[in-house]
Amino acid sequence: MEASASSSRASASSGALQRGKACLNCRRRKMKCDGVRPICGPCSRANRPDDCEYTDGQGRTRTQILEENIAHLEARIQELENPDSAQAPIMLHNPHSPSYQSRHGSPAPRVVTPHGRLHAGSRSSGMSSPNVGEFQGIFDFGAPWQPLDLGPPLDPRGHATPSTTEGWWDAEEPPIAIAQQLMDHFFQHASQLGWFMHVTRFRHSVLLTQGNVNRPIPALLNVVYLWGASFSRHSPEGDLSMHEVTFLSRSLSQIGHALSGAPTHQTIQAISKPRLLLAMYHYCTGKFIEGRHQSDSAAALAMACGLHKIRSAQLAPPSSTYVDVVPIILMDSRDQIEEGERINALWTAFSMDRCWAVAFGAPTIISDSDAFGTQVDTPWPLDMETYERGQIYPNLRTSCTLRNFLGGINTGWPWENQSMLAQFSKASAMFERATHLAECWRPGTAFPLENLADFPEFVLDSAEIPNMNAFYNNFISIDQRIEEFKGQLYLLENIDHSDSDTLRTTHTSHCLAHAATIQLHSVFAQQNAASRNKCLAAGTAIVQANAIVRAYEFPVINPILGTVWAAACQVFIRELVSLRSFPLEPTPIPADQETELRSSLDQLQAVMAVFAPVCALINYQHGKVQQERVVYILHLPGRRILMIRLAAPLPSCVPRHSTAIGQAFTIGTTTR
């Protein structure tokens, strides 16, 4: 025995263990198993031989048998406690009866030894057959103890499913063990996908029986399972990514009628959460049009249900027309947690609306306009723990939340609010506002000399921008507001790196804030030294932020970072070209300046390459940067030609911008 174990141990150590060959105990403890039979090395060293079990082709393990029995018994208890349930009763069978064995086969007797191990073919000599009378037809007390084989497995929710190890994907829902595993994978990274609901309440509600009004709607459950399957690719517990197509198909078929028959308190689940998660999935898989459809639908439904008017201090004005407006009003929240979910739902939809409007050059859905009645009055979101503690002022009313913030006025809760979602929402607002203002500028437009001492080279062309003074004031105001906001963000150096959710979300907020500076100044960077330096400083800050948090080690990130990183790459590419073609100052180029620029560009491309294989949007942006970095330098008599070439045209769903994002440019010949 020892010789065989030694030879097995030697063979196991000679090469890497194949996926799925580790024992169950090592999988649960996330230890490296050597695959030695019957007891692996880690279990032997930990003096836990009874826990070492294998499942590959060896039938059900003792743990699986016990878990199934527990699930059956819990379902039976639930049936007895709810006799009016419409579900079919769970029938117990005598596994030794001839009729049962004719259907299921005769199982080998299995008994539990004093050491707790299961052995096939053993008989206990110390057991006698009591007088069981009328129970003889149900249980054979004279036979050795065996786990009850009650037919098809039933999970604690009370409905039949196939085995947890075979064919479960054909059932309406996965078994509870698989569902828990998928949710574990999902909630490790849910914060990067815009999850805004109370996690514990959601996970508890999943365990409720089908038909319970407090159970999550099927569309939301299947989107969660979809992401969980996607995140399971490298999990030691098993790869479930092959079932993504099943959960995606179910999600798309169910989301169309998610509102049908949904209770009022589940409306938030139906209108926004599954759509926002599906949008992120489509963006990561390269289905940009489908992603825009889902994110736009979520934003539009949030506005239609009045989520932008939660705790509004302004009463809706009476209609001045003859049309009787049909109001769509949600019932009051049941508690502060549910109200918090509604507030957070609005700002999550808002953030996605703002970010992806910039990424795809599309108009925003949540417009924050008095004329259209879309002014955002809802207070800034709080962390879910704050809602849970009940630290909410019931009489607090707010108005013009977004407009006041962009104008430099901090309004909202009586205390300083710096929740992760609030910072991300504000950074998204800055990012979109700066981009929109920069796009109001047109080539050939210039500031008048009397208004811009910093831009003396520009000449006014009133045909392009009718109100130049207003543009200049807005430009200066948003530039100052961005810098103020950067100072309000949590320092990345002070965040505990073990808190992955906080670290990743704060890092994304930092990158968006610096990208806002790049977007605002990009249209002037080629002509004005101040704007050029601002863009360069912001791009360098993004590189430094990546280095501080070691972004390349993140397992999952928000895909909008691909757009932000690509904008920073554009800054460095343009700077490298400008140094060699059109220097703003007639001074020699420092030798280390070009090296630093190339190093920053290399670092950004390296971190984009890490996430490009798993995110189609980042892969697209990474490819764009690689193409635009192809620089051909031809030394001709008396002149130098520098050109940055875009090898492939942009897809129709990604329009060209005048800003740094997505712009290809060519610099012609210069003479030196």
C-alpha positions in Angstrom: 0.0 0.0 0.0 2.8 2.4 1.0 4.7 1.4 -2.1 1.8 2.1 -4.4 1.1 5.4 -2.7 4.7 6.4 -3.0 4.8 5.5 -6.7 1.5 7.4 -7.2 2.9 10.4 -5.4 6.0 10.3 -7.5 4.0 10.2 -10.7 1.7 13.0 -9.5 4.7 15.2 -8.8 6.2 14.6 -12.2 3.6 16.7 -14.0 0.8 19.2 -13.4 -2.5 17.7 -12.1 -5.3 17.8 -14.7 -8.3 20.0 -14.0 -10.9 18.1 -12.1 -8.5 15.5 -10.7 -8.0 17.1 -7.3 -9.9 15.7 -4.3 -12.9 17.5 -3.0 -11.3 18.5 0.3 -8.4 20.3 -1.5 -10.9 22.0 -3.8 -12.8 23.3 -0.8 -9.7 24.4 1.0 -8.2 25.8 -2.2 -5.0 23.8 -1.7 -2.8 22.3 -4.4 -3.6 18.6 -4.5 -1.2 16.0 -5.8 -4.0 13.6 -6.8 -2.6 10.6 -4.9 -5.1 7.8 -4.3 -6.6 6.8 -1.9 -5.3 9.7 0.3 -3.6 12.7 -1.3 -0.5 14.3 0.3 -2.2 17.5 1.7 -5.0 15.5 3.4 -2.4 13.0 4.7 -0.2 15.8 6.2 -3.3 17.5 7.7 -4.3 14.2 9.3 -7.7 14.4 7.5 -7.8 11.1 5.6 -11.6 10.8 6.0 -12.2 14.0 4.1 -10.1 12.9 1.0 -12.7 12.0 -1.7 -12.6 11.9 -5.5 -15.5 12.3 -7.9 -14.1 11.5 -11.3 -15.8 8.4 -12.4 -16.0 7.0 -8.8 -19.7 7.6 -8.4 -21.2 9.9 -5.8 -19.1 10.7 -2.8 -20.2 10.4 0.8 -20.5 14.2 1.1 -22.6 14.4 -2.0 -24.9 11.7 -0.8 -25.4 13.4 2.6 -26.0 16.8 0.9 -28.7 15.2 -1.3 -30.3 13.5 1.6 -30.4 16.8 3.5 -31.9 18.6 0.5 -34.6 15.9 0.2 -35.4 16.1 3.9 -35.6 19.9 3.9 -37.9 19.8 0.9 -40.1 17.3 2.7 -40.2 19.5 5.8 -41.2 22.4 3.6 -44.0 20.4 2.1 -45.3 19.4 5.5 -45.2 23.0 6.7 -47.1 24.1 3.5 -49.7 21.4 2.8 -51.6 23.7 0.4 -48.6 23.9 -1.9 -49.3 22.8 -5.5 -46.0 21.0 -5.8 -46.1 17.2 -6.0 -45.4 15.3 -2.8 -42.0 13.7 -2.3 -42.4 10.0 -2.1 -40.1 7.8 -0.1 -39.2 4.4 -1.5 -37.8 1.3 -0.1 -34.5 1.0 -2.0 -34.5 -2.8 -1.4 -37.9 -3.5 -2.7 -38.1 -5.6 -5.9 -40.1 -3.0 -7.7 -37.7 -0.3 -6.9 -34.6 -2.4 -7.8 -36.2 -3.3 -11.1 -36.3 0.4 -12.0 -33.1 1.6 -10.4 -30.9 -1.4 -10.1 -29.7 -3.1 -7.0 -27.2 -0.9 -5.2 -24.3 -2.5 -3.4 -24.7 -2.4 0.4 -22.7 0.4 2.0 -22.2 0.8 5.8 -20.4 3.4 8.0 -17.4 2.0 9.8 -16.3 3.4 13.2 -13.7 5.4 11.3 -16.4 7.1 9.3 -15.5 5.6 5.9 -18.0 4.1 3.5 -17.2 0.6 2.3 -19.1 -1.3 -0.3 -20.2 -4.9 0.1 -19.9 -4.8 4.0 -22.5 -6.2 6.4 -23.0 -5.2 10.0 -23.3 -8.2 12.2 -24.5 -6.2 15.2 -27.8 -5.1 13.7 -31.1 -7.0 14.2 -34.5 -6.6 12.6 -36.9 -5.0 15.1 -40.7 -5.4 14.8 -41.5 -2.6 12.5 -45.0 -3.7 11.6 -46.7 -1.4 9.2 -43.4 0.4 8.4 -41.9 -2.7 6.9 -43.1 -1.7 3.5 -41.3 1.7 3.6 -38.0 1.0 5.4 -36.1 -2.2 5.7 -34.7 -1.9 9.2 -33.0 -5.2 9.0 -30.7 -4.1 6.2 -27.5 -2.1 6.8 -27.7 1.7 6.9 -27.8 3.1 3.4 -28.5 6.7 2.1 -32.0 7.1 1.0 -32.2 7.0 -2.8 -35.4 9.0 -3.4 -35.4 9.3 -7.1 -34.6 12.5 -9.0 -32.8 15.1 -6.7 -34.9 17.9 -5.2 -33.3 21.1 -4.1 -34.4 23.1 -1.0 -36.7 25.2 -3.1 -39.0 22.2 -3.5 -38.9 21.5 -7.2 -37.3 18.6 -9.0 -34.1 19.0 -10.9 -31.6 16.7 -12.5 -28.5 15.5 -10.7 -26.1 18.3 -9.5 -23.4 16.6 -11.5 -25.2 15.6 -14.7 -27.9 17.3 -16.8 -28.7 20.1 -14.4 -28.6 22.7 -17.2 -31.7 21.2 -18.7 -33.7 22.1 -15.7 -35.6 25.4 -15.3 -33.1 26.5 -12.7 -29.8 25.1 -11.5 -29.7 23.1 -8.3 -29.1 25.1 -5.2 -25.4 24.0 -4.9 -24.7 25.1 -8.5 -26.7 28.3 -8.0 -24.7 29.2 -4.8 -21.4 28.5 -6.7 -22.5 30.8 -9.6 -23.5 33.5 -7.2 -20.2 33.2 -5.3 -18.3 33.8 -8.6 -20.6 36.7 -9.5 -20.4 38.6 -6.2 -16.6 38.6 -6.2 -16.8 41.1 -9.0 -20.3 42.4 -9.0 -19.2 45.9 -8.0 -17.5 46.4 -11.3 -20.7 45.5 -13.2 -22.9 48.1 -11.5 -24.5 45.9 -8.8 -26.6 48.2 -6.5 -28.8 45.8 -4.6 -28.5 44.5 -1.0 -26.4 41.4 -1.5 -27.4 39.4 1.7 -31.1 40.1 1.1 -30.8 39.0 -2.5 -29.0 35.8 -1.7 -31.5 34.9 0.9 -34.4 35.6 -1.4 -33.0 33.2 -4.0 -33.5 30.3 -1.5 -37.3 31.0 -1.5 -39.6 28.7 -3.3 -40.8 29.4 -6.8 -43.9 31.6 -6.8 -42.9 33.5 -3.6 -43.4 37.2 -4.3 -40.1 38.0 -2.5 -38.1 35.8 -4.8 -36.0 37.6 -7.5 -37.5 37.6 -11.0 -36.2 34.9 -13.3 -34.6 37.4 -15.7 -32.3 38.8 -13.0 -31.4 35.3 -11.7 -30.3 34.1 -15.1 -28.2 37.2 -15.7 -26.5 36.7 -12.4 -25.9 33.0 -13.3 -24.7 34.1 -16.7 -22.0 36.3 -15.2 -21.2 33.7 -12.6 -20.6 31.1 -15.3 -18.4 33.6 -17.2 -16.3 34.2 -14.1 -15.8 30.5 -13.4 -13.4 29.9 -16.2 -10.3 29.6 -14.0 -12.1 28.5 -10.8 -10.7 25.4 -9.0 -14.3 24.4 -8.3 -14.9 23.7 -11.9 -15.4 25.6 -15.2 -19.1 26.4 -15.9 -18.5 28.8 -18.7 -19.8 26.3 -21.3 -23.3 27.1 -19.9 -23.1 30.8 -20.7 -25.1 30.4 -23.9 -27.9 28.7 -21.9 -28.2 31.5 -19.3 -27.9 34.2 -22.0 -30.7 32.7 -24.0 -32.9 32.4 -20.9 -32.1 36.0 -19.9 -32.9 37.5 -23.3 -36.2 35.5 -23.5 -37.3 36.5 -20.0 -36.3 40.2 -19.9 -38.9 41.1 -22.5 -41.7 40.2 -20.1 -39.9 40.9 -16.8 -42.5 43.5 -15.8 -45.4 41.2 -16.5 -47.0 40.3 -13.2 -44.0 41.5 -11.1 -44.9 42.9 -7.7 -44.3 46.6 -7.2 -41.3 46.0 -4.9 -39.7 44.0 -7.7 -40.1 46.7 -10.3 -36.5 47.9 -9.8 -35.3 44.4 -10.6 -37.4 44.3 -13.7 -36.6 47.8 -15.2 -32.9 48.2 -14.6 -30.8 45.5 -12.9 -31.0 42.7 -15.5 -30.7 45.2 -18.4 -27.6 46.9 -16.9 -25.9 43.5 -16.3 -26.8 42.4 -19.8 -25.4 45.6 -21.3 -22.1 45.1 -19.6 -22.0 41.5 -20.8 -22.7 42.6 -24.4 -19.9 45.3 -24.2 -17.5 42.7 -23.0 -18.4 40.2 -25.7 -18.3 42.8 -28.5 -22.0 43.2 -29.2 -22.0 46.9 -28.9 -25.4 47.6 -30.4 -27.1 45.1 -28.1 -25.3 46.6 -25.2 -26.4 50.1 -26.1 -30.0 48.9 -26.4 -30.0 47.4 -22.9 -28.3 50.3 -21.2 -30.5 52.9 -23.0 -33.6 50.9 -22.0 -32.5 50.8 -18.4 -31.9 54.5 -18.3 -35.2 55.3 -20.1 -37.2 53.0 -17.8 -35.6 54.5 -14.7 -36.6 58.0 -15.8 -40.1 56.8 -16.8 -40.6 55.4 -13.2 -39.5 58.7 -11.7 -36.3 57.5 -10.1 -34.8 60.9 -10.8 -37.3 62.5 -8.5 -36.8 60.5 -5.3 -37.0 62.9 -2.3 -37.5 65.8 -4.7 -38.1 69.2 -3.1 -40.0 70.4 -6.2 -43.6 69.6 -6.9 -44.5 68.5 -10.4 -46.1 71.5 -12.2 -49.7 71.0 -13.3 -50.3 70.2 -17.0 -51.3 73.2 -19.1 -52.6 71.1 -21.9 -55.9 69.2 -22.4 -54.2 65.8 -22.3 -54.7 63.9 -19.1 -51.3 62.6 -18.3 -51.1 59.0 -17.1 -48.6 59.0 -14.3 -46.3 56.0 -13.7 -45.7 56.1 -10.0 -44.1 53.4 -7.9 -45.5 52.6 -4.5 -43.6 53.7 -1.5 -40.6 51.7 -0.5 -41.1 49.1 2.1 -38.1 50.1 4.1 -34.9 52.2 3.8 -33.0 49.4 2.2 -35.5 49.3 -0.7 -35.4 53.1 -1.0 -31.6 52.9 -1.1 -31.8 50.4 -3.9 -34.0 52.7 -5.9 -31.6 55.7 -5.3 -28.6 53.6 -6.3 -30.4 52.2 -9.3 -30.9 55.7 -10.7 -27.2 56.6 -10.2 -26.0 53.3 -11.6 -28.1 53.8 -14.7 -26.9 57.4 -14.9 -23.2 56.5 -14.7 -23.5 53.9 -17.4 -25.5 56.3 -19.5 -22.8 59.0 -19.2 -19.8 56.7 -19.7 -21.1 54.9 -22.7 -22.5 58.0 -24.3 -18.8 59.2 -24.5 -17.5 55.8 -25.6 -19.9 55.6 -28.5 -20.5 59.2 -29.3 -24.2 59.0 -28.6 -26.5 61.4 -26.8 -27.4 60.8 -23.2 -30.8 59.4 -22.1 -30.8 61.0 -18.7 -30.6 64.6 -19.9 -31.1 66.6 -16.7 -33.2 69.2 -18.4 -35.9 71.5 -17.1 -37.5 71.8 -20.5 -38.1 68.0 -20.7 -38.9 67.5 -17.0 -35.8 65.4 -16.5 -34.0 67.4 -13.9 -32.2 65.1 -11.5 -33.3 65.8 -7.9 -32.5 62.4 -6.4 -29.8 62.7 -3.7 -26.4 61.2 -4.2 -26.2 57.4 -3.5 -25.0 56.0 -0.2 -23.2 52.8 0.6 -25.7 50.0 1.3 -24.5 49.6 4.9 -25.7 53.2 5.6 -29.2 52.4 4.4 -29.1 49.2 6.4 -28.2 51.1 9.6 -31.1 53.4 9.1 -29.1 56.6 9.2 -31.5 58.3 6.7 -33.3 61.6 7.4 -36.9 60.9 6.5 -37.8 64.6 5.8 -34.7 65.3 3.7 -35.6 66.8 0.3 -33.2 67.8 -2.5 -33.3 69.4 -5.9 -30.9 70.1 -8.8 -28.5 67.5 -7.5 -26.4 67.1 -10.7 -26.6 70.8 -11.7 -25.5 72.0 -8.3 -22.5 69.6 -8.3 -21.3 70.7 -11.8 -21.7 74.3 -10.6 -19.5 73.7 -7.6 -22.3 73.5 -5.0 -22.3 70.4 -2.8 -25.8 69.5 -1.8 -27.5 66.3 -0.6 -27.2 64.5 2.7 -26.4 66.5 5.9 -23.1 64.7 6.2 -20.3 64.5 3.7 -21.1 61.7 1.3 -18.2 59.9 -0.3 -19.7 56.5 -1.1 -18.0 54.6 -3.9 -21.1 54.9 -6.2 -21.3 58.6 -5.5 -17.7 59.2 -6.5 -18.1 57.0 -9.6 -21.3 58.9 -10.6 -19.6 62.3 -10.2 -16.6 61.2 -12.2 -18.9 59.9 -14.9 -20.7 63.2 -15.0 -17.4 65.1 -15.3 -16.2 62.8 -18.0 -19.3 63.3 -20.2 -19.6 67.0 -19.5 -16.0 67.7 -20.5 -16.4 65.7 -23.7 -19.7 67.4 -24.6 -18.2 70.9 -24.1 -15.1 70.0 -26.1 -17.2 68.8 -29.0 -18.9 72.2 -29.1 -15.6 73.5 -30.5 -15.1 73.3 -34.2 -11.9 73.5 -36.2 -11.2 77.1 -37.2 -13.1 78.5 -34.2 -11.1 80.7 -31.9 -11.3 82.8 -28.8 -11.3 86.6 -29.0 -8.0 88.2 -27.8 -9.7 90.3 -25.1 -11.2 87.2 -23.4 -8.3 84.8 -23.5 -4.8 85.9 -22.5 -3.7 82.3 -22.4 -4.7 81.7 -26.0 -3.3 84.7 -27.9 -2.8 82.8 -31.1 -6.5 82.3 -31.7 -8.7 84.5 -33.8 -12.5 84.9 -33.3 -14.8 83.3 -35.8 -18.2 84.1 -34.6 -19.9 81.9 -37.3 -18.8 78.8 -35.4 -19.8 79.5 -31.8 -22.3 82.4 -31.5 -21.7 83.0 -27.8 -17.9 82.8 -27.3 -18.0 84.3 -23.9 -20.4 81.6 -22.6 -18.2 78.9 -24.1 -15.1 80.3 -22.4 -16.8 80.7 -19.0 -18.1 77.1 -19.2 -14.7 75.9 -20.2 -13.0 77.5 -17.2 -15.7 76.5 -14.8 -15.7 72.8 -15.7 -11.9 72.8 -15.7 -11.8 74.1 -12.2 -14.5 71.8 -11.1 -12.6 68.7 -12.3 -9.5 69.8 -10.4 -11.6 70.3 -7.2 -13.2 66.9 -7.6 -9.8 65.2 -8.0 -8.8 66.6 -4.6 -12.0 65.1 -3.1 -11.3 61.5 -4.2 -9.8 59.0 -1.8 -6.1 58.6 -2.2 -5.3 55.3 -3.8 -2.2 54.9 -1.6 -4.4 54.9 1.5 -6.8 52.2 0.4 -6.3 48.7 1.8 -5.4 46.6 -1.2 -7.3 43.6 0.3 -10.6 45.5 -0.2 -10.7 44.7 -3.9 -14.1 46.3 -4.5 -13.2 49.7 -3.0 -9.8 49.7 -4.6 -11.1 48.9 -8.1 -14.0 51.4 -8.0 -11.9 54.2 -6.6 -9.2 53.5 -9.3 -11.9 53.8 -12.0 -13.1 57.1 -10.6 -9.6 58.5 -10.6 -9.1 57.4 -14.2 -12.4 58.9 -15.3 -11.5 62.2 -13.6 -8.2 62.4 -15.4 -9.8 61.4 -18.6 -12.2 64.3 -18.2 -9.2 66.7 -18.2 -7.8 65.0 -21.4 -11.2 65.3 -23.1 -11.6 69.0 -22.2 -8.2 70.1 -23.3 -7.6 67.7 -26.2 -9.0 70.1 -28.9 -6.5 72.8 -27.9 -3.5 70.6 -27.0 -1.9 70.9 -30.5 -1.9 74.7 -30.4 -1.7 75.7 -26.8 1.1 74.8 -24.3 -1.2 75.0 -21.3 -3.7 72.5 -22.6 -0.9 70.3 -23.9 0.7 70.1 -20.5 -2.7 69.5 -18.8 -3.3 66.5 -21.1 0.2 65.1 -20.5 -0.1 65.5 -16.8 -3.5 63.7 -16.8 -2.2 60.9 -19.0 0.8 60.5 -16.6 -1.6 60.4 -13.6 -3.6 57.5 -15.2 -0.3 55.6 -15.7 0.6 56.2 -12.1 -2.8 55.2 -10.8 -2.5 51.9 -12.6 0.9 51.3 -11.0 -0.2 52.2 -7.5 -3.1 49.7 -7.5 -1.3 47.2 -9.8 -4.2 47.2 -12.2 -2.7 44.4 -14.2 -3.4 42.1 -11.3 -7.2 42.8 -11.2 -9.2 39.8 -12.1 -12.1 41.9 -13.5 -12.4 45.6 -14.3 -15.0 48.0 -15.6 -14.8 47.8 -19.4 -15.0 51.6 -19.7 -11.4 51.7 -18.6 -10.4 50.5 -22.1 -11.8 53.7 -23.5 -10.0 55.8 -20.8 -6.7 54.1 -21.3 -6.9 54.5 -25.1 -7.5 58.3 -24.6 -4.3 58.4 -22.5 -2.4 56.5 -25.1 -3.5 59.1 -27.7 -2.0 61.8 -25.5 1.4 60.1 -25.5 1.4 59.3 -29.2 0.6 62.9 -30.1 3.3 64.1 -27.8 5.9 61.9 -29.3 4.9 63.1 -32.8 4.8 66.8 -31.7 8.3 66.5 -30.2 9.7 65.6 -33.6 7.5 67.7 -35.9 6.0 70.8 -34.3 7.7 71.7 -31.0 6.0 74.7 -29.3 9.3 76.0 -28.0 12.5 76.2 -30.0 14.5 74.3 -27.4 16.4 71.0 -27.8 14.3 67.9 -26.9 15.6 66.4 -23.6 16.9 62.9 -24.2 14.9 61.4 -21.3 11.6 63.1 -22.2 11.0 60.9 -25.2 12.1 57.8 -23.2 9.5 58.7 -20.5 6.8 59.1 -23.0 7.5 55.8 -24.7 7.7 54.1 -21.3 4.3 55.5 -20.3 2.8 54.4 -23.6 4.3 50.9 -23.1 2.8 50.6 -19.6 -0.7 51.5 -20.8 -0.5 49.1 -23.7 0.8 46.3 -21.4 -2.2 46.6 -19.0 -4.6 46.8 -21.9 -3.1 43.6 -23.3 -3.9 41.8 -20.0 -7.6 42.4 -20.3 -7.9 42.4 -24.1 -8.4 38.6 -24.3 -11.5 38.7 -22.0 -13.1 42.0 -23.1 -13.9 42.7 -26.7 -14.2 46.5 -26.1 -10.7 46.7 -24.5 -9.4 44.4 -27.2 -10.7 46.8 -29.9 -9.2 49.9 -28.2 -5.9 48.0 -27.7 -5.8 47.2 -31.4 -6.5 50.8 -32.3 -3.6 52.0 -30.2 -1.3 49.4 -31.7 -2.3 50.5 -35.2 -1.9 54.2 -34.5 1.5 53.6 -32.9 3.0 52.4 -36.2 5.2 55.4 -37.0 7.1 55.6 -40.2 10.0 58.0 -40.2 11.6 58.7 -43.6 14.6 60.9 -43.8 14.5 62.8 -47.1 16.8 65.6 -48.2 15.9 68.6 -46.1 12.7 67.2 -44.7 11.2 64.6 -42.4 7.9 62.8 -42.9 6.0 61.6 -39.8 2.8 59.8 -40.2 0.6 57.9 -37.8 -1.5 55.5 -39.8 -4.9 53.9 -39.0 -4.8 50.6 -40.9 -8.5 49.8 -40.6 -11.6 52.0 -40.6 -13.8 52.4 -37.6 -16.9 50.3 -37.3 -20.1 52.2 -38.0 -21.2 51.9 -34.3 -18.0 53.7 -33.1 -18.1 57.2 -34.7 -15.1 59.5 -35.0 -14.6 62.3 -32.5 -12.8 65.6 -32.5 -11.5 64.6 -29.0 -8.8 62.2 -28.0 -11.0 59.1 -28.1 -11.1 57.3 -31.3 -9.4 59.9 -33.4 -6.9 59.0 -36.1 -4.7 61.7 -37.4 -1.9 62.3 -40.0 0.9 64.8 -39.9 2.3 65.8 -43.2 5.8 66.8 -44.2 7.9 69.3 -42.3 11.1 70.9 -43.3 14.1 71.3 -41.0 
